[in-house]
Amino acid sequence: MTSPSSSSITAVIWDLGGVFSASPFRALETFAAEKSIDAELYRRTVFGPFDADTPDHPWHRLERGEMTMADALDEIRANLGAVGIEADPFGWYGSIRPDTYNATPLVEMTKQLHEQGIAQAILTNNVAEFKGKWERLVPIEVFATVIDSHEVGVRKPDPKIYQLALDGLGVEAASAVFVDDLPANVAGAEAVGLHGVIAGPNPQQTSDEVAALVAGVD
């Protein structure tokens, strides 16, 4: 992708998990390996497909605010049993290693962008039961708007949720950067005209990529 000119980027839209915290999906892969579970089958059964906002998957329904955590987990446990996986849906949680992921460069980047007058938003697929718990990860005061899937009834990568973030910031897609750790979510953002950055395991590298786009550096 050709970098935008230095004057064209006026906003950055950020994902949360896997960007400002260690990726839960890498923890899931570690847990699955330790338990000799098919990691891809376990992930898809617990979280559903990444490349679509499906109408029936319990985790997707949970993230759209259509059911409670307790009800979603009951369905997911039944689905795991149906595919022969004996593991808790949240068994992977203990495999998260926060000490291996330092999000400080990205936190500092949000502060710098705020000082530069760049509008920022959080765009997260999230659940009601986690509301408020993630705010300690970021300097929440620098974000002009927060689009939380369970509050708006739609989740990434549905095009409508990106438009909600753009509308909240009052900017056009071509003027905004979107940062997410899931390639499917970034592809969804790019499909509506946003500039995408895939957050990898190195937060400094992600910060540098965002800075380059904002500065218009090729």
PyRosetta script that sets phi, psi and omega in degrees:
from pyrosetta import init, pose_from_sequence

init()
pose = pose_from_sequence("MTSPSSSSITAVIWDLGGVFSASPFRALETFAAEKSIDAELYRRTVFGPFDADTPDHPWHRLERGEMTMADALDEIRANLGAVGIEADPFGWYGSIRPDTYNATPLVEMTKQLHEQGIAQAILTNNVAEFKGKWERLVPIEVFATVIDSHEVGVRKPDPKIYQLALDGLGVEAASAVFVDDLPANVAGAEAVGLHGVIAGPNPQQTSDEVAALVAGVD")
pose.set_psi(1, 136.8)
pose.set_omega(1, 175.9)
pose.set_phi(2, -74.9)
pose.set_psi(2, 131.9)
pose.set_omega(2, -179.5)
pose.set_phi(3, -66.2)
pose.set_psi(3, 142.9)
pose.set_omega(3, 177.5)
pose.set_phi(4, -70.2)
pose.set_psi(4, 161.9)
pose.set_omega(4, 176.9)
pose.set_phi(5, -68.1)
pose.set_psi(5, 158.6)
pose.set_omega(5, -174.4)
pose.set_phi(6, -61.5)
pose.set_psi(6, -22.4)
pose.set_omega(6, -177.8)
pose.set_phi(7, -94.8)
pose.set_psi(7, -4.2)
pose.set_omega(7, -171.0)
pose.set_phi(8, -91.1)
pose.set_psi(8, -23.5)
pose.set_omega(8, -179.3)
pose.set_phi(9, -88.8)
pose.set_psi(9, 119.4)
pose.set_omega(9, 180.0)
pose.set_phi(10, -120.3)
pose.set_psi(10, -1.8)
pose.set_omega(10, -176.8)
pose.set_phi(11, -153.7)
pose.set_psi(11, 151.0)
pose.set_omega(11, 173.4)
pose.set_phi(12, -130.8)
pose.set_psi(12, 131.2)
pose.set_omega(12, 179.9)
pose.set_phi(13, -113.1)
pose.set_psi(13, 127.2)
pose.set_omega(13, -171.8)
pose.set_phi(14, -115.3)
pose.set_psi(14, 137.7)
pose.set_omega(14, 163.7)
pose.set_phi(15, -77.7)
pose.set_psi(15, 170.5)
pose.set_omega(15, 179.0)
pose.set_phi(16, -105.5)
pose.set_psi(16, -77.7)
pose.set_omega(16, -176.2)
pose.set_phi(17, -63.0)
pose.set_psi(17, 132.7)
pose.set_omega(17, -176.4)
pose.set_phi(18, 85.4)
pose.set_psi(18, -6.3)
pose.set_omega(18, 175.6)
pose.set_phi(19, -116.0)
pose.set_psi(19, -59.5)
pose.set_omega(19, 177.8)
pose.set_phi(20, -96.0)
pose.set_psi(20, 4.0)
pose.set_omega(20, 175.0)
pose.set_phi(21, -150.2)
pose.set_psi(21, 166.1)
pose.set_omega(21, 179.4)
pose.set_phi(22, -60.9)
pose.set_psi(22, 146.8)
pose.set_omega(22, -176.9)
pose.set_phi(23, -68.6)
pose.set_psi(23, 124.9)
pose.set_omega(23, 175.3)
pose.set_phi(24, -66.7)
pose.set_psi(24, -24.7)
pose.set_omega(24, -176.5)
pose.set_phi(25, -76.7)
pose.set_psi(25, -30.2)
pose.set_omega(25, 173.0)
pose.set_phi(26, -69.0)
pose.set_psi(26, -37.2)
pose.set_omega(26, 175.9)
pose.set_phi(27, -63.7)
pose.set_psi(27, -39.3)
pose.set_omega(27, 178.6)
pose.set_phi(28, -61.8)
pose.set_psi(28, -42.2)
pose.set_omega(28, 179.3)
pose.set_phi(29, -63.2)
pose.set_psi(29, -40.1)
pose.set_omega(29, 178.1)
pose.set_phi(30, -63.4)
pose.set_psi(30, -45.9)
pose.set_omega(30, 179.9)
pose.set_phi(31, -61.6)
pose.set_psi(31, -44.9)
pose.set_omega(31, -179.1)
pose.set_phi(32, -62.1)
pose.set_psi(32, -40.9)
pose.set_omega(32, 178.6)
pose.set_phi(33, -63.2)
pose.set_psi(33, -40.8)
pose.set_omega(33, -179.5)
pose.set_phi(34, -65.6)
pose.set_psi(34, -32.3)
pose.set_omega(34, -177.0)
pose.set_phi(35, -97.6)
pose.set_psi(35, 3.1)
pose.set_omega(35, -177.8)
pose.set_phi(36, 56.4)
pose.set_psi(36, 42.8)
pose.set_omega(36, 177.7)
pose.set_phi(37, -103.0)
pose.set_psi(37, 145.9)
pose.set_omega(37, 172.4)
pose.set_phi(38, -65.0)
pose.set_psi(38, 108.0)
pose.set_omega(38, -172.5)
pose.set_phi(39, -62.2)
pose.set_psi(39, -41.5)
pose.set_omega(39, -177.8)
pose.set_phi(40, -67.6)
pose.set_psi(40, -41.7)
pose.set_omega(40, 178.8)
pose.set_phi(41, -66.2)
pose.set_psi(41, -42.2)
pose.set_omega(41, 178.2)
pose.set_phi(42, -61.3)
pose.set_psi(42, -47.8)
pose.set_omega(42, -178.2)
pose.set_phi(43, -62.3)
pose.set_psi(43, -46.8)
pose.set_omega(43, -177.3)
pose.set_phi(44, -67.2)
pose.set_psi(44, -32.7)
pose.set_omega(44, 179.2)
pose.set_phi(45, -71.5)
pose.set_psi(45, -40.1)
pose.set_omega(45, -179.4)
pose.set_phi(46, -75.8)
pose.set_psi(46, -49.5)
pose.set_omega(46, -170.2)
pose.set_phi(47, -107.4)
pose.set_psi(47, -9.8)
pose.set_omega(47, -178.0)
pose.set_phi(48, 78.3)
pose.set_psi(48, -179.8)
pose.set_omega(48, 179.6)
pose.set_phi(49, -69.6)
pose.set_psi(49, 148.2)
pose.set_omega(49, 178.7)
pose.set_phi(50, -83.4)
pose.set_psi(50, -23.8)
pose.set_omega(50, -169.1)
pose.set_phi(51, -93.3)
pose.set_psi(51, 10.3)
pose.set_omega(51, 179.5)
pose.set_phi(52, -156.2)
pose.set_psi(52, 152.7)
pose.set_omega(52, 171.5)
pose.set_phi(53, -96.2)
pose.set_psi(53, 96.0)
pose.set_omega(53, -171.4)
pose.set_phi(54, -86.3)
pose.set_psi(54, 148.6)
pose.set_omega(54, -174.9)
pose.set_phi(55, -74.8)
pose.set_psi(55, -24.6)
pose.set_omega(55, -168.4)
pose.set_phi(56, -111.6)
pose.set_psi(56, -18.2)
pose.set_omega(56, -175.9)
pose.set_phi(57, -65.6)
pose.set_psi(57, 133.1)
pose.set_omega(57, -175.1)
pose.set_phi(58, -61.1)
pose.set_psi(58, -35.0)
pose.set_omega(58, 179.6)
pose.set_phi(59, -70.6)
pose.set_psi(59, -37.6)
pose.set_omega(59, 177.2)
pose.set_phi(60, -66.2)
pose.set_psi(60, -40.4)
pose.set_omega(60, 176.8)
pose.set_phi(61, -63.7)
pose.set_psi(61, -39.5)
pose.set_omega(61, 176.7)
pose.set_phi(62, -61.0)
pose.set_psi(62, -45.0)
pose.set_omega(62, -178.8)
pose.set_phi(63, -71.0)
pose.set_psi(63, -17.7)
pose.set_omega(63, 174.0)
pose.set_phi(64, -92.8)
pose.set_psi(64, 4.0)
pose.set_omega(64, 177.9)
pose.set_phi(65, 75.9)
pose.set_psi(65, 22.7)
pose.set_omega(65, -175.6)
pose.set_phi(66, -94.6)
pose.set_psi(66, -10.4)
pose.set_omega(66, 178.9)
pose.set_phi(67, -155.6)
pose.set_psi(67, 165.6)
pose.set_omega(67, -179.6)
pose.set_phi(68, -84.0)
pose.set_psi(68, 163.1)
pose.set_omega(68, 176.2)
pose.set_phi(69, -59.2)
pose.set_psi(69, -44.4)
pose.set_omega(69, -177.8)
pose.set_phi(70, -59.9)
pose.set_psi(70, -45.4)
pose.set_omega(70, -179.6)
pose.set_phi(71, -67.4)
pose.set_psi(71, -39.8)
pose.set_omega(71, 179.1)
pose.set_phi(72, -63.0)
pose.set_psi(72, -44.3)
pose.set_omega(72, -178.9)
pose.set_phi(73, -65.6)
pose.set_psi(73, -35.1)
pose.set_omega(73, 176.1)
pose.set_phi(74, -60.4)
pose.set_psi(74, -44.3)
pose.set_omega(74, 179.3)
pose.set_phi(75, -66.4)
pose.set_psi(75, -41.2)
pose.set_omega(75, -178.0)
pose.set_phi(76, -66.1)
pose.set_psi(76, -40.5)
pose.set_omega(76, 177.2)
pose.set_phi(77, -60.6)
pose.set_psi(77, -41.8)
pose.set_omega(77, 178.1)
pose.set_phi(78, -64.1)
pose.set_psi(78, -39.4)
pose.set_omega(78, 179.2)
pose.set_phi(79, -67.4)
pose.set_psi(79, -37.9)
pose.set_omega(79, 176.5)
pose.set_phi(80, -62.6)
pose.set_psi(80, -44.0)
pose.set_omega(80, 178.4)
pose.set_phi(81, -61.9)
pose.set_psi(81, -35.8)
pose.set_omega(81, -178.4)
pose.set_phi(82, -66.9)
pose.set_psi(82, -25.8)
pose.set_omega(82, 178.4)
pose.set_phi(83, -102.6)
pose.set_psi(83, 10.9)
pose.set_omega(83, 173.4)
pose.set_phi(84, 80.8)
pose.set_psi(84, 22.2)
pose.set_omega(84, 178.8)
pose.set_phi(85, -104.6)
pose.set_psi(85, 119.0)
pose.set_omega(85, 177.4)
pose.set_phi(86, -101.1)
pose.set_psi(86, 85.3)
pose.set_omega(86, -179.9)
pose.set_phi(87, -156.4)
pose.set_psi(87, 146.0)
pose.set_omega(87, 177.2)
pose.set_phi(88, -69.1)
pose.set_psi(88, 143.6)
pose.set_omega(88, 178.0)
pose.set_phi(89, -58.1)
pose.set_psi(89, -28.9)
pose.set_omega(89, 178.5)
pose.set_phi(90, -106.1)
pose.set_psi(90, 18.6)
pose.set_omega(90, -179.9)
pose.set_phi(91, -59.6)
pose.set_psi(91, -29.2)
pose.set_omega(91, -178.7)
pose.set_phi(92, -69.9)
pose.set_psi(92, -17.0)
pose.set_omega(92, -172.0)
pose.set_phi(93, -58.7)
pose.set_psi(93, -36.8)
pose.set_omega(93, -180.0)
pose.set_phi(94, -70.0)
pose.set_psi(94, -10.0)
pose.set_omega(94, 178.9)
pose.set_phi(95, -91.9)
pose.set_psi(95, -1.2)
pose.set_omega(95, 176.1)
pose.set_phi(96, -67.9)
pose.set_psi(96, 131.5)
pose.set_omega(96, -179.9)
pose.set_phi(97, -118.1)
pose.set_psi(97, 83.1)
pose.set_omega(97, -176.3)
pose.set_phi(98, -61.7)
pose.set_psi(98, -23.9)
pose.set_omega(98, -178.7)
pose.set_phi(99, -72.4)
pose.set_psi(99, -10.3)
pose.set_omega(99, 179.5)
pose.set_phi(100, -96.5)
pose.set_psi(100, -0.2)
pose.set_omega(100, -177.5)
pose.set_phi(101, -135.7)
pose.set_psi(101, 112.1)
pose.set_omega(101, -178.3)
pose.set_phi(102, -108.0)
pose.set_psi(102, 104.5)
pose.set_omega(102, -175.5)
pose.set_phi(103, -82.8)
pose.set_psi(103, 5.1)
pose.set_omega(103, -176.4)
pose.set_phi(104, -51.9)
pose.set_psi(104, -43.6)
pose.set_omega(104, 179.3)
pose.set_phi(105, -57.7)
pose.set_psi(105, -35.1)
pose.set_omega(105, -179.5)
pose.set_phi(106, -77.3)
pose.set_psi(106, -38.0)
pose.set_omega(106, 175.2)
pose.set_phi(107, -60.9)
pose.set_psi(107, -44.5)
pose.set_omega(107, 178.9)
pose.set_phi(108, -65.4)
pose.set_psi(108, -35.7)
pose.set_omega(108, 177.8)
pose.set_phi(109, -61.3)
pose.set_psi(109, -41.4)
pose.set_omega(109, 179.3)
pose.set_phi(110, -62.1)
pose.set_psi(110, -36.5)
pose.set_omega(110, 178.8)
pose.set_phi(111, -68.7)
pose.set_psi(111, -41.4)
pose.set_omega(111, 179.0)
pose.set_phi(112, -64.3)
pose.set_psi(112, -43.6)
pose.set_omega(112, 179.0)
pose.set_phi(113, -62.8)
pose.set_psi(113, -38.3)
pose.set_omega(113, 177.8)
pose.set_phi(114, -60.9)
pose.set_psi(114, -43.5)
pose.set_omega(114, 178.9)
pose.set_phi(115, -65.0)
pose.set_psi(115, -29.8)
pose.set_omega(115, 179.1)
pose.set_phi(116, -80.4)
pose.set_psi(116, -5.9)
pose.set_omega(116, -178.7)
pose.set_phi(117, 84.8)
pose.set_psi(117, 14.7)
pose.set_omega(117, 176.8)
pose.set_phi(118, -81.5)
pose.set_psi(118, 122.7)
pose.set_omega(118, 178.9)
pose.set_phi(119, -69.9)
pose.set_psi(119, 144.1)
pose.set_omega(119, -177.9)
pose.set_phi(120, -136.2)
pose.set_psi(120, 149.9)
pose.set_omega(120, 177.9)
pose.set_phi(121, -138.5)
pose.set_psi(121, 154.1)
pose.set_omega(121, 166.7)
pose.set_phi(122, -99.7)
pose.set_psi(122, 132.3)
pose.set_omega(122, 176.4)
pose.set_phi(123, -128.9)
pose.set_psi(123, 105.6)
pose.set_omega(123, -170.3)
pose.set_phi(124, -130.4)
pose.set_psi(124, 137.0)
pose.set_omega(124, 164.0)
pose.set_phi(125, -81.8)
pose.set_psi(125, 111.5)
pose.set_omega(125, -172.3)
pose.set_phi(126, -147.7)
pose.set_psi(126, 175.5)
pose.set_omega(126, -174.9)
pose.set_phi(127, -124.3)
pose.set_psi(127, 156.6)
pose.set_omega(127, -176.1)
pose.set_phi(128, -60.0)
pose.set_psi(128, -35.7)
pose.set_omega(128, -177.1)
pose.set_phi(129, -67.9)
pose.set_psi(129, -17.2)
pose.set_omega(129, 179.1)
pose.set_phi(130, -98.3)
pose.set_psi(130, -1.1)
pose.set_omega(130, -176.1)
pose.set_phi(131, -57.0)
pose.set_psi(131, 127.8)
pose.set_omega(131, 178.6)
pose.set_phi(132, 90.9)
pose.set_psi(132, -26.2)
pose.set_omega(132, -176.1)
pose.set_phi(133, -73.2)
pose.set_psi(133, -28.2)
pose.set_omega(133, -176.4)
pose.set_phi(134, -85.7)
pose.set_psi(134, -12.5)
pose.set_omega(134, -173.1)
pose.set_phi(135, -64.3)
pose.set_psi(135, -22.9)
pose.set_omega(135, 178.8)
pose.set_phi(136, -71.7)
pose.set_psi(136, -11.6)
pose.set_omega(136, -179.6)
pose.set_phi(137, -76.1)
pose.set_psi(137, -22.9)
pose.set_omega(137, -171.4)
pose.set_phi(138, -134.7)
pose.set_psi(138, 158.8)
pose.set_omega(138, 171.2)
pose.set_phi(139, -78.7)
pose.set_psi(139, 87.9)
pose.set_omega(139, -167.6)
pose.set_phi(140, -57.7)
pose.set_psi(140, -24.9)
pose.set_omega(140, -176.5)
pose.set_phi(141, -68.3)
pose.set_psi(141, -15.6)
pose.set_omega(141, -179.1)
pose.set_phi(142, -86.1)
pose.set_psi(142, -5.9)
pose.set_omega(142, -176.8)
pose.set_phi(143, -99.3)
pose.set_psi(143, 126.3)
pose.set_omega(143, -177.7)
pose.set_phi(144, -73.8)
pose.set_psi(144, -27.6)
pose.set_omega(144, -179.9)
pose.set_phi(145, -152.9)
pose.set_psi(145, 153.8)
pose.set_omega(145, 175.7)
pose.set_phi(146, -126.2)
pose.set_psi(146, 122.2)
pose.set_omega(146, 175.8)
pose.set_phi(147, -108.0)
pose.set_psi(147, 108.1)
pose.set_omega(147, -177.5)
pose.set_phi(148, -109.7)
pose.set_psi(148, 123.3)
pose.set_omega(148, -171.0)
pose.set_phi(149, -55.0)
pose.set_psi(149, -39.2)
pose.set_omega(149, -176.1)
pose.set_phi(150, -69.8)
pose.set_psi(150, -18.3)
pose.set_omega(150, 178.7)
pose.set_phi(151, -88.8)
pose.set_psi(151, -28.1)
pose.set_omega(151, -175.5)
pose.set_phi(152, -104.4)
pose.set_psi(152, -7.8)
pose.set_omega(152, 174.3)
pose.set_phi(153, 76.5)
pose.set_psi(153, 19.0)
pose.set_omega(153, 177.4)
pose.set_phi(154, -149.9)
pose.set_psi(154, 153.3)
pose.set_omega(154, -174.2)
pose.set_phi(155, -137.3)
pose.set_psi(155, 158.4)
pose.set_omega(155, 175.3)
pose.set_phi(156, -62.0)
pose.set_psi(156, 142.5)
pose.set_omega(156, 8.7)
pose.set_phi(157, -99.5)
pose.set_psi(157, 29.3)
pose.set_omega(157, 176.4)
pose.set_phi(158, -60.7)
pose.set_psi(158, 129.6)
pose.set_omega(158, -177.6)
pose.set_phi(159, -56.0)
pose.set_psi(159, -28.3)
pose.set_omega(159, -175.9)
pose.set_phi(160, -63.6)
pose.set_psi(160, -32.5)
pose.set_omega(160, -175.9)
pose.set_phi(161, -73.6)
pose.set_psi(161, -31.6)
pose.set_omega(161, 176.1)
pose.set_phi(162, -67.5)
pose.set_psi(162, -38.1)
pose.set_omega(162, 179.6)
pose.set_phi(163, -66.3)
pose.set_psi(163, -34.4)
pose.set_omega(163, 176.3)
pose.set_phi(164, -61.4)
pose.set_psi(164, -40.8)
pose.set_omega(164, 178.2)
pose.set_phi(165, -66.3)
pose.set_psi(165, -43.0)
pose.set_omega(165, 179.0)
pose.set_phi(166, -63.1)
pose.set_psi(166, -43.0)
pose.set_omega(166, 178.9)
pose.set_phi(167, -63.7)
pose.set_psi(167, -38.9)
pose.set_omega(167, 179.3)
pose.set_phi(168, -63.6)
pose.set_psi(168, -31.1)
pose.set_omega(168, 179.1)
pose.set_phi(169, -90.5)
pose.set_psi(169, -17.8)
pose.set_omega(169, -178.1)
pose.set_phi(170, 71.6)
pose.set_psi(170, 37.6)
pose.set_omega(170, -179.5)
pose.set_phi(171, -129.6)
pose.set_psi(171, 162.3)
pose.set_omega(171, 174.6)
pose.set_phi(172, -87.9)
pose.set_psi(172, 156.8)
pose.set_omega(172, -177.9)
pose.set_phi(173, -57.9)
pose.set_psi(173, -39.8)
pose.set_omega(173, -177.4)
pose.set_phi(174, -66.1)
pose.set_psi(174, -14.3)
pose.set_omega(174, -178.9)
pose.set_phi(175, -99.2)
pose.set_psi(175, 6.4)
pose.set_omega(175, -172.9)
pose.set_phi(176, -128.0)
pose.set_psi(176, 149.8)
pose.set_omega(176, 175.1)
pose.set_phi(177, -108.0)
pose.set_psi(177, 139.5)
pose.set_omega(177, 176.0)
pose.set_phi(178, -119.2)
pose.set_psi(178, 132.8)
pose.set_omega(178, -177.2)
pose.set_phi(179, -121.0)
pose.set_psi(179, 125.9)
pose.set_omega(179, -178.4)
pose.set_phi(180, -154.4)
pose.set_psi(180, 152.1)
pose.set_omega(180, 179.8)
pose.set_phi(181, -86.4)
pose.set_psi(181, -11.4)
pose.set_omega(181, -179.0)
pose.set_phi(182, -100.5)
pose.set_psi(182, 119.7)
pose.set_omega(182, -179.8)
pose.set_phi(183, -54.5)
pose.set_psi(183, -36.4)
pose.set_omega(183, -179.5)
pose.set_phi(184, -63.6)
pose.set_psi(184, -36.9)
pose.set_omega(184, 178.7)
pose.set_phi(185, -70.5)
pose.set_psi(185, -37.1)
pose.set_omega(185, 177.0)
pose.set_phi(186, -67.7)
pose.set_psi(186, -40.7)
pose.set_omega(186, 177.4)
pose.set_phi(187, -61.2)
pose.set_psi(187, -39.5)
pose.set_omega(187, 177.4)
pose.set_phi(188, -62.6)
pose.set_psi(188, -39.0)
pose.set_omega(188, 178.1)
pose.set_phi(189, -67.5)
pose.set_psi(189, -43.2)
pose.set_omega(189, 179.6)
pose.set_phi(190, -64.9)
pose.set_psi(190, -31.0)
pose.set_omega(190, 180.0)
pose.set_phi(191, -65.5)
pose.set_psi(191, -24.4)
pose.set_omega(191, 177.2)
pose.set_phi(192, -99.9)
pose.set_psi(192, 6.9)
pose.set_omega(192, 171.8)
pose.set_phi(193, 105.6)
pose.set_psi(193, 0.3)
pose.set_omega(193, 177.4)
pose.set_phi(194, -75.4)
pose.set_psi(194, 157.2)
pose.set_omega(194, 171.1)
pose.set_phi(195, -87.0)
pose.set_psi(195, 123.4)
pose.set_omega(195, -173.3)
pose.set_phi(196, -102.5)
pose.set_psi(196, 143.8)
pose.set_omega(196, 171.9)
pose.set_phi(197, -130.3)
pose.set_psi(197, 123.8)
pose.set_omega(197, 175.3)
pose.set_phi(198, -88.8)
pose.set_psi(198, 117.5)
pose.set_omega(198, 178.9)
pose.set_phi(199, -76.9)
pose.set_psi(199, 121.8)
pose.set_omega(199, 178.6)
pose.set_phi(200, -100.4)
pose.set_psi(200, -163.5)
pose.set_omega(200, -177.1)
pose.set_phi(201, -75.4)
pose.set_psi(201, -7.5)
pose.set_omega(201, -179.0)
pose.set_phi(202, -109.6)
pose.set_psi(202, 99.2)
pose.set_omega(202, -177.3)
pose.set_phi(203, -59.1)
pose.set_psi(203, -33.1)
pose.set_omega(203, 179.5)
pose.set_phi(204, -65.3)
pose.set_psi(204, -40.5)
pose.set_omega(204, 178.0)
pose.set_phi(205, -63.2)
pose.set_psi(205, -42.5)
pose.set_omega(205, 177.2)
pose.set_phi(206, -61.0)
pose.set_psi(206, -44.2)
pose.set_omega(206, 178.6)
pose.set_phi(207, -59.9)
pose.set_psi(207, -42.9)
pose.set_omega(207, 179.9)
pose.set_phi(208, -63.6)
pose.set_psi(208, -39.0)
pose.set_omega(208, 179.6)
pose.set_phi(209, -66.0)
pose.set_psi(209, -40.6)
pose.set_omega(209, 178.0)
pose.set_phi(210, -64.8)
pose.set_psi(210, -45.2)
pose.set_omega(210, -180.0)
pose.set_phi(211, -59.4)
pose.set_psi(211, -40.0)
pose.set_omega(211, -179.6)
pose.set_phi(212, -65.0)
pose.set_psi(212, -41.3)
pose.set_omega(212, 179.0)
pose.set_phi(213, -65.7)
pose.set_psi(213, -42.6)
pose.set_omega(213, 179.4)
pose.set_phi(214, -63.4)
pose.set_psi(214, -36.9)
pose.set_omega(214, -179.1)
pose.set_phi(215, -81.7)
pose.set_psi(215, -12.5)
pose.set_omega(215, -178.3)
pose.set_phi(216, 74.8)
pose.set_psi(216, 31.5)
pose.set_omega(216, -178.2)
pose.set_phi(217, -92.0)
pose.set_psi(217, 129.8)
pose.set_omega(217, 177.5)
pose.set_phi(218, -73.1)
pose.dump_pdb("model.pdb")
